[in-house]
Amino acid sequence: MEQRQWNQYSVVKEFPVMKDYLDRFRRTSYYNEVPGLISFFYLQGQATVDEIRIPVDESALDPRIHVFWIQATRSGKTIAWEFTGEVAKLAGLETEMFTSGTDSALIGSIDSVSDGDGGYITVENPGLLAGKKCLNFDEGSILLQPNPKQFFSEVILYLQQAMNTVGSHSNTLTKHMKNGKVETESRVSFWITSFPPAGVKDYVLTKGLFQRVLILYRPWSEGMRQKVSEDRMSRVFNRSKEKVKSLEDIAQHFVHLKERVRMRLLMKANITHEAWENMSPKEKEEVARAMMDEMFVPDASFHPQLMSAVDNYYTLVRGMEKHLSEVVCSFIPNVLSYTVLFATHIAMMRVMRDGVGIEEDWSVTGNDVEMAEEVIYDIYEQLVLWLEAEVEVGANATAQATIMKGWMSAYKVCADIDIEGKGEGWSLKSEVLKRYQSQQGRSQTATYHRFKAVKDKFEYHTFGTGNAKYMRPKGDSQ
């Protein structure tokens, strides 16, 4: 059950624009291609935030992608943002960095200024969360403290509100100040990064912020650090001769996508570009909502594949200890929303690749959902493993003995098979794994992952109909 490598994802294989983007990205941030892939959708989401709404019954999703990337320090997170932010600027998308600030800095203020005649007038100044922009929060660890200061508790609430669907009432941030009330509608896309501080798992499990973002947890071993160091040093005075796209060329995809999507929306709504530019944000939102059933249409394979994705995500948590299962299952609605968003982003990529006209049908297909699920499934699987406290590398002898004891308990229940010429004491491997999963209250994913830590303690034999695999402990493991 090894996770896919970045170049094994179907979306990378099928779309040259994604491959070009990642070939350039990985020359900047080593071995972070999956965050790079997410950053591509992140930029598409901000590029089309005014035009795209995805209907979900009587509500909607907007195309923004919000990321919380948790990974060790000095592993390429900051330089990855530098790449993403530079592409955003070249594509005409606003970028900002956030480290700290007052309520006014975040949601805006109403200030009194001199009118030049001895009096005062009030002027509303927009905050950092207002309008459209790619916002990088490079100090996400501050949000992960068990007892954050009051200011950061309020920041978390503002971030949660800003992530709600554009155009919904809950997306508007409101603050009453001495000079009046400030109301801020946010169309910001968040890119938050952090190292894994102590106690972070408990925080992830209990705070609503993480039910809104795409949590990208990536373990980073000492071996990975050495590999990155070796690769970087091999490039000193020795730049790769491999041809890659320039940042300017990469940015053109997002420029042209925005143009194409807007042209389609205005054509569907029978609105001129001049009329659109003169509209208020509220009026533009009304147009986007009115046309959201017309922009993309699901084909016959879309919903069956989406139902398959639902089942696959829930399979990851089956057998998990009840309390943890309830919490981890709370992430699934968001996981499914991001599956729909990624599928729609892939549909936009196909429109651009195939030159589909603005007057033609723009379909979201089951194949789009399947490609989206490949990426989301691996991200969610890694999150589940992390939250289940996966086996630590280099566990001490006592811990290893405890782990093995659990597997021996599962094995002994099933150890009743004699194989001719091989002796007795064999158990069907699949039954041992099922028994361990049940006894330990683990998900299927965590069970397979934990088995890797002890697999060398057993011997194996393939036998009988269907080449079933049997196992028993080696002599020194019993």
N, C-alpha and C positions, 0 to 999 in steps of 0.2 A: 504493500500500500504506500509506496514511495510517491511523494508529490511530483508533479510535472516540473520539468525545467522550463524556463521562460520561452524558449524557442519551440516547445512542444505544444503550446496553446494554439488552438485552431485560429483564433483571431490574429495571431502573429503570422501564421502560415498563409492565411487567406488575404491579408491586407498589406500590401507593400508599404503603405504610409505608416502603419504601426511598426513594421520591421525597421524602416528607415529611422523612425523616431528612437527606437530602443537601441539601434546600432550606435547612434550618436550619444544617447543618454549613458550607455554603459562605458563609454570612453571617459566619462566625467565622474560617475559614481559607480565604483566597482561592485559587482555582484548584487546590485539592487534593482535588477530588471523588473521584478514584480511591482515594486513601488513606482518604477518608471512607467509601466503599463497603466497603472491606476492614474498617474499624473496626466497621461494623454486624455483619458476620459474627464478628468478634473478640468482641463483646459477647454474641452468641448462643451462641458456643462456651463462654464462661465460665458463662453462665446455665444451660447444660444439661450441664455436665461430669460430674455425678454419674450422670446417667440414660442418656446416649446412648453406645453402642458400635457401631461399624460393622464387621461381620465381614469379614475378608480371609483366607480359607482357615482355618488354625488360629490366626491372630493377629487383631488388631483395630486399628482407629483410634479415637481419641476425638475429640470435636468441637472441641477447642481450635484456635485459629489463632494462630500465632507469627509476628510481623512484624519484619523488619529493613528499615527505611525509610532509604534513602541519598539525601540531597538537600542542596542548598546551604544555608549558614547564612542565618538571617533570611528563611526562605521559608515559614513557617507551620507547622513541625513541632510546636513546643512548644505553641502555642495550639490546634492540632488535638487534642493529648492532653488539654488542659484541658477541651475539649468532651466528648471520649470519657469521660474520667474522671468528669466531673460527671454524665453520663447513667448511668454505671455505679453511682455512689453512690445516685442516685435510684431505680435498679432494685434496690437492695439487694445489690449486688456490691461486695466489698471491693477497695480500690485501695491501691497502695503505690508509692513512688518508690525507685529504687536508684541510688546514686552510688558508694558504696564500702563496705567493711566487712570484718570478719574472717571466717574459716571459720565460727566459731560464730554470727556474725550471719546467715550464709546458711543453714546447715543445722541449727543448733541447738546446744545445749550441755547438759552435765550439771554443775550447780553444787552445791557444798556450802554449806548454810545452817544456821544455828544452830537447834536444836530447842527452845531456851529452857531446857533443863536442863543446859547445859554440854556437850552433845553436838552432833552434826551429822547432818543427813539430806541425801540427794541429791535434787535437783529437776531435772527435764528441762524446759528452755525451748525452745520451737519457734523455728526460724530463719525468715528471710524467704521461703525457697523452700518452706516447708511449707504444706500446705493449699490452699485455693481463693482466688485473688485475681487481679486485673488488675495486672501489675507493669510499670511504665514504667522503662526504662533510657535516660535522656536523654543519656548520655555514651558512646554506642556506639563512638565513634572510638577510645576507649581499647583496645577489643578488636581494633582494626584495625591496630595498630602491628606492624611487621615482627618486632620482638623484644620482646613485652610482658614486663613484670616477672613474676616467678614467681607472685605473688598472682593476677594477671589470667589467667595460664595456667590456674590452678586454677579460677578463676571460669568460664572457658570450658567446662571439663570438667563443672562442676556444671550449667551452663545446658544443655549437650547432654543430660545425663542427665535433667534435669527435663522436657525436651521429649519424651522417649520416652513411648510410650503409657501412659496411666494404667492401673495394674493389672498391668503387666508388671514382671518382676523388675528390669529395667534402669532403671525409673523411680524406684527407691528409692535415695536418696543415703545413703551410709554413711561415718561418720568415727569412728575410734577415738581416744578421749580418755582422759586420766588417770583420770577417774572412771567410765569405761565407754564403751559404744558407742552412738552416736546414729544412728538410722535415720529418714530423712525421706522420706515419699512426697509428691511434688509434684503439685498440680493447678493450678499457676500458668499463666496465659497471658501471654506476653512481648510487649511493644511496645517495640522498640528503635529508636532513631533516631540518625543520624549525618550529618555533612557528609562529602563524599568526600575523605578525606585522601590524601596521596601514597602510592603503593604499594598502595592498597586492592584493585586488581584482582588482584594476585598473591596477596594474602591470601584473597580470596574464592575463588580457584581452588584453594587448597591446604588450607584449614581445614574440618574436618568440621561446624563450627557451621552453615555456610551450606547444607549439604545437609539441614538440618532446618527452617530458617525459610523463610518466603515473602519472598524478596528483592525489595524494591520500589525499584528505581533509577529516579530521575526527573531528567533534565537540567533545569536552570533557567537560562535565558539572561538577559542584561542586559535584553532586551526584555520578558521576563516580569516582571522586577523593576519596571520602569517601569510596566507595566500594573497590577500590584498596587498600587503607590504611587498611581497616578492614581485607581484605584477606591476605595482607602481614603480619600484626601483628599476625594473627591466625597461621602463620607458624613459628613464633619464637619459637625455641626449640620444634617444632612440625612438622617436615618435613612430607610431604605427603607420605603415604605408597603405593600409586599407582605406579605400575611398568611402567617405560617409557624407551625408547631406549636411549642408551648412544650416545654422540656426535660422537664417533668413528664409531658406527654402522650406524648412520644417514649419515655420510660422505661417507660411502662405496657406497651408491646409486649413487652419483655423479661420483665417481671413475669408477664404472662399466659402467655407462652410457657413459662416455667419451670413454672408451675402445670399447664398442659395436658400437658406432656411427663411430668411426674412422675405425674399422675393416670393416664396411659396405662400407664406402667411398673408402677405398683402394681396396676392392674386386671389386667394381663397376668400378673403374678406372684402375684395373689391375696393381697396384703399390705395391711394397714391403714396409714394415715398414722402412727398412734401407734407401730406396730411398726417402721416405717421410721425414725422419729426416734430410736428407741432402739438402732438398729443401729450397729455400729462401721463405720469406713470400709471395712475389709476385707469385712465382710458386705454392705455396700451394693454393693461392686464385684462380688461373687459374683452378686447379683441382676441387676445391669446386664448382666453377661456371659451369664448364663443366658437373658435375654430379648432379646439383641441381634438374633436372627433373627426376632423377632416385632414389634419396634418399627416397622421400615420394611421394605417388600418392593419389589424392583425390578420394574418392568413389562417387557413384551416389548421395548420400544425402548431400555431402559437399556444393556445390554451392547453392542449394535451401535453406539450413539452413543459409548460409551466407547472402543471399538476405533478408531473414526474419530478421536477425540481423540488417541489414541496415535500414529496415523500423522501427524496434523497437527503434533504436537510434534516428531517426529523429522524431518519435512520442514524444520524451521527450521535444523537442523544439517547437513543433507546438503550435501556439497561443501566443508565447512569443513576447514581444515588439520588433519591427523590428530591431532596432540597436543592441540590445543585442543578438537577434536571429542570426544575421549575424556573430557576434563574436563567440558565443558559437558553431555555426555550423562549424566554422573553426577548432574546436577540433575533429570533427567526423572522418576525414581521419586518424588521429592518433589513435583514439579509434578503428577504424576498423583494422588498422595494428596490434594493440595489441590483438585484437580478433583472428586474424590469427596466431599470434605468440603463444598465449596461447593455441590455438587448436593444434598447432604443438607440443608444450611442452607436452600436454596431450597425444598426439599420442606416443611420446617418452616414457612416463610413461607406457602406455599400452604395448609397445614393451618389456619393462623390466619386467612388471608384468607377462605377458603371455609367456615370453621366446621365442618371435618370432625370428627366425633365421636370420642371416645377408643376406642370399640368398633368403629369402622369401619377399613377398610384404609388405611394410610398408605403411599402409593406414592412411590418415587423414579423419575422418568421420564427418557426420553431427552431430553425438552425441558429438564428440569432440568440434565442434563449439558451440553447445548448452551449454555444460558445461563451456566453456570459456565465453560465453555471460552472463551467470548468474553472474559471478564475475565482468566483465567489466561493465555491465549495472548498477549494484549497485554503483560502483565507479563513473561512469559518472553521474548517477542520483544525487548523493550527491554533485558533483561538480556543477551541474545545479542549485540545490537548494541554494547552497552557493552563487553563482554568481547572483542569483535573489534576494538576500537580504531577506532571509527567515525571518519569524516573530520571533522577539527576545523574549526569555523567560523573563518574568517579565516586559513586556512593561508597561509604565506608563498609567494612566487612559485616558489621551488624545489620546495616540497612540491606545489603545484598542478601544476607541470610533470611531476613524477613520477607523480601521479595520472592526468593526461591521457595520459602515455606508456603506462600500463597499458591504458587504454581503446583507444588507437590500435593497440596490439599485437593486441588482440582483434578490432578492426574490420577490420584488414588481412587477416586470415585469411579473412574472409567477404566481402570487397569485390569481388565478381565479377558484379554484376548491373547491366545497363543498363535504364533505364526510358525508353520512348519519350517524347520531348519534355522529359525531365528530365536526360538525360545519363547518364554511367556512374559507377561507383564507389559504387553503393548496396549496403548490406548489410541483411539481414533483422534487425530490432532484436532479436527474441527469440533469434536465433542469436548475436548479439554478446554479449548478456548471459550466455548459457550458456557461451560461450568465455571471457569474463572470469572467470566463477565458477570454471571449471576451471583457468585459468592462475594465478589469484591464491589459490586454495584458500580461497574465501570461501563462506559459506552463501548460499542464495538471498535471504534477508532482507537480509543485509549488502550483497549485490550491488545490489539495488534501491536500498538506502539510499545507497550510494556513487554510483550513477548520477545521483542528484539533484544532486550537486556539479558534474557536467560536462554535464548535459543541454542547457544553453544553448550549448554548443560545437558541437552537431550540428544539422542540419536534417532534416526528416522529410517522408515522403510516403506516403500510404495508396494501395495499388494491388493489383489482382488479386483472385482468388477469396478470399472471406472478409475482404476489406478489411485485408489484412496490412499492417503498418507497417514501412517501410524507413527507413534513416538513413544519413547520411554527414556527415563533418566540414564545418563551414563553412570558407570560404576562409582565414580567419586562424588556423584551428586545426590545419591539416594540417602 
